[in-house]
Amino acid sequence: MISMAIKIALKELKKYWGNKKIIFSTLLLPGLVIFMVYSILGIISEKQANNAEFSTVYLVDVPDSFEEKVMQTPISIQKAAREESSDIKQRIIDQDKSILVIFDEMFTEQVLMGDEPNVEVYYNSVVSSSVLSYNQVIQLLSDYKDEYCRSFTINQDSNIHDIVKNEDRMGKNISSMLPMLIVTLVFSACMAVSAESYAGEKERKTLVKLLATPIDRKSIVLGKSLSLGILALVSGLSSFIGAIFSLPKLYAFKGKNILEIYQGGHVALIILDIFSLAILLVTIMSLISARSNTVKEATTTLSPFGGVAMLIGMTSIMQSEPAQSILCYLVPIYNNVQALYGILIFDFSGRDYIVMICINLFYTALFGYILANMLSDEKIMYS
């Protein structure tokens, strides 16, 4: 029995080993795709880190010794009167890229008397530059405390020092998960229908009959892509609706769901984003399906890209604001994630969104044109 099982296994391996497409999609493609994606993500992350900016730090009743220490860093500082604190806090809430540091009055005298005065540092956690400056200031205060043997506390009172709107906080939490979920699930839906679209009809010999009719090849491609795109869109919307009711519970947003946070315009832009992603993916996947002879072959080739879609969707977890460079919106799928992320955190750029839609339509038309020409190639369609 064992010897027969070994013979069967060797026969199956020989069958697969003789298929160049299977070898490429199974052995080479996964590693190649992961290498390329991680390399690109690394370049993007490094670029974002290098372009990080510090917020303006407003100092109230700051000791001269600490002011001198801050001036030795890249942080931009500005002295402020205590009565200006309320206005500065409101600007921080409005995401003005500022932080506020308030020392107790008579700070130096209190330290010399052995008291422990408090230092309050206010920031906005949804603004990357504010978080960057906050961490830098906290580190400077700790060093200042150790270096000069100062005895004081930092953010020890009952005030909330992360001053951010509840909607902004909720949007930030939702945006860390939703893009990845939508991209991954839309990809899965597109793969399920696209792998069957051409390879399946090849197996059933129905594609030959369709191509024998006088119907224009472009009409076939357009009709199939639209139908597949609509199916994928419905799947994506189903995922989005599920998120509407699940993510608020996950993040404990009491008494709210996503429709209470985002307006109808936001939802419409999200739906259009999902559709542009779906129609692009089904067109690309249809190319692979048309090049495959069986559904199994098409699915095997497409499977490694599922991990790519998830990795691209996960870029929103590592970000604190959407990509600022317009070049990022020229990259398919990644541009969908960035546009979706911007909408969810209320940092929406109309220019970047339009570029994303136009680029996706361009690639969809380009791949659709290539697919229409493939349908006229007898070697591919009748193999």
WOPE-V846817 format. One record per pair of residues at least 6 apart in sequence whose ideal C-beta (glycine too) atoms are under 6 Angstrom apart, sorted by sequence separation. I is the first residue (numbers start at 0). J is the second residue. D is the distance in Angstrom with one decimal. If there is no record, write none. Layout:
BEGIN
I & J & D
I & J & D
END
This chain:
BEGIN
15 & 21 & 5.1
91 & 97 & 5.3
123 & 129 & 4.5
124 & 130 & 5.9
154 & 160 & 5.0
200 & 206 & 3.7
291 & 297 & 3.8
328 & 334 & 4.3
341 & 347 & 4.9
373 & 379 & 5.4
69 & 76 & 5.4
90 & 97 & 5.6
109 & 116 & 4.3
122 & 129 & 4.6
247 & 255 & 5.6
247 & 256 & 5.1
288 & 297 & 4.5
106 & 116 & 5.0
287 & 297 & 5.9
327 & 337 & 5.8
122 & 133 & 3.9
87 & 99 & 4.9
103 & 116 & 3.7
140 & 153 & 5.6
243 & 256 & 5.4
287 & 300 & 5.3
103 & 117 & 5.6
243 & 257 & 4.4
287 & 301 & 5.9
338 & 352 & 5.1
322 & 337 & 4.7
102 & 118 & 5.5
120 & 136 & 5.7
321 & 337 & 4.9
284 & 301 & 5.9
338 & 355 & 4.7
56 & 74 & 5.4
58 & 76 & 5.8
101 & 119 & 4.5
321 & 340 & 5.0
53 & 73 & 5.8
55 & 75 & 4.9
56 & 76 & 4.9
57 & 77 & 5.5
58 & 78 & 5.5
59 & 79 & 5.3
100 & 120 & 5.2
321 & 341 & 3.9
53 & 74 & 4.9
311 & 332 & 5.3
315 & 336 & 5.9
334 & 355 & 4.2
55 & 77 & 5.9
57 & 79 & 4.4
59 & 81 & 5.4
99 & 121 & 4.3
311 & 333 & 5.4
314 & 336 & 5.9
328 & 351 & 4.9
98 & 122 & 4.4
312 & 336 & 5.8
311 & 336 & 5.9
315 & 340 & 4.6
321 & 346 & 5.8
320 & 346 & 5.9
328 & 354 & 4.5
196 & 223 & 5.7
328 & 355 & 4.9
94 & 123 & 6.0
329 & 358 & 5.5
57 & 87 & 5.1
91 & 121 & 5.9
96 & 126 & 5.8
98 & 129 & 5.6
196 & 227 & 6.0
331 & 362 & 5.5
91 & 123 & 5.1
94 & 126 & 5.1
96 & 128 & 4.9
88 & 121 & 5.9
118 & 151 & 6.0
98 & 132 & 5.0
120 & 154 & 6.0
193 & 227 & 5.9
98 & 133 & 5.5
115 & 150 & 5.4
116 & 151 & 5.0
117 & 152 & 4.9
118 & 153 & 5.1
192 & 227 & 5.0
115 & 151 & 5.7
115 & 152 & 5.5
124 & 161 & 4.8
117 & 155 & 5.4
125 & 163 & 5.5
192 & 230 & 5.2
235 & 273 & 4.2
110 & 149 & 5.4
117 & 156 & 5.9
121 & 160 & 5.2
124 & 163 & 5.6
110 & 150 & 6.0
120 & 160 & 5.9
123 & 163 & 5.0
61 & 102 & 5.7
121 & 162 & 5.4
54 & 96 & 4.6
55 & 97 & 5.0
56 & 98 & 5.4
57 & 99 & 4.9
58 & 100 & 5.2
59 & 101 & 4.4
60 & 102 & 4.5
125 & 167 & 4.9
189 & 231 & 4.6
232 & 274 & 4.9
235 & 277 & 6.0
54 & 97 & 5.2
188 & 231 & 4.5
54 & 98 & 5.3
60 & 104 & 5.7
62 & 106 & 5.7
62 & 107 & 5.2
232 & 277 & 4.8
125 & 171 & 4.7
185 & 231 & 5.8
188 & 234 & 3.4
231 & 277 & 3.7
228 & 277 & 4.9
185 & 235 & 4.3
228 & 278 & 3.7
231 & 281 & 5.8
279 & 331 & 6.0
228 & 281 & 5.2
181 & 235 & 5.9
184 & 238 & 4.2
227 & 281 & 4.0
181 & 238 & 5.7
224 & 281 & 5.7
224 & 282 & 5.2
276 & 335 & 4.5
272 & 335 & 5.7
177 & 242 & 5.5
272 & 338 & 5.5
272 & 339 & 5.3
92 & 162 & 5.3
91 & 162 & 5.5
173 & 246 & 5.3
269 & 342 & 6.0
54 & 128 & 4.4
88 & 162 & 5.8
268 & 342 & 5.5
54 & 129 & 4.8
68 & 143 & 5.8
52 & 128 & 4.8
56 & 132 & 5.8
265 & 342 & 5.6
53 & 131 & 6.0
54 & 132 & 4.1
65 & 143 & 5.4
172 & 250 & 4.7
53 & 132 & 4.8
51 & 131 & 5.7
279 & 359 & 4.9
286 & 366 & 5.8
275 & 356 & 5.5
282 & 363 & 5.0
169 & 252 & 5.4
279 & 362 & 5.9
283 & 366 & 5.6
275 & 359 & 4.3
279 & 363 & 5.0
282 & 366 & 4.6
286 & 370 & 5.3
289 & 373 & 5.2
278 & 363 & 5.5
282 & 367 & 5.4
285 & 370 & 5.8
193 & 281 & 5.0
196 & 285 & 5.4
198 & 288 & 4.6
169 & 260 & 5.6
185 & 276 & 5.7
189 & 280 & 4.1
193 & 284 & 3.4
197 & 288 & 4.2
202 & 293 & 5.7
185 & 277 & 5.5
189 & 281 & 4.9
193 & 285 & 5.3
196 & 288 & 5.3
197 & 289 & 4.2
198 & 291 & 4.3
166 & 260 & 5.6
194 & 288 & 5.5
189 & 284 & 5.6
193 & 288 & 5.5
198 & 293 & 5.8
199 & 294 & 5.0
198 & 294 & 4.9
195 & 294 & 5.8
198 & 297 & 4.2
194 & 294 & 5.4
194 & 297 & 4.1
194 & 298 & 4.8
190 & 301 & 5.0
186 & 305 & 5.9
186 & 308 & 3.9
183 & 308 & 5.6
182 & 308 & 5.1
183 & 309 & 4.9
183 & 312 & 5.7
182 & 312 & 3.7
179 & 312 & 3.3
178 & 312 & 5.1
179 & 313 & 5.1
178 & 315 & 4.3
174 & 315 & 5.8
175 & 316 & 5.0
220 & 367 & 5.1
220 & 370 & 5.0
220 & 371 & 4.7
217 & 371 & 4.7
216 & 371 & 4.3
178 & 336 & 4.7
216 & 374 & 4.5
216 & 375 & 5.8
178 & 339 & 4.9
178 & 340 & 5.6
174 & 340 & 5.2
174 & 343 & 3.7
173 & 343 & 5.6
174 & 344 & 5.0
170 & 343 & 5.3
171 & 344 & 5.7
170 & 344 & 4.8
170 & 345 & 5.7
127 & 319 & 3.4
127 & 320 & 5.2
32 & 303 & 5.1
36 & 307 & 5.2
29 & 303 & 4.2
36 & 310 & 5.3
24 & 299 & 5.1
28 & 303 & 5.1
32 & 307 & 5.4
24 & 300 & 4.0
END
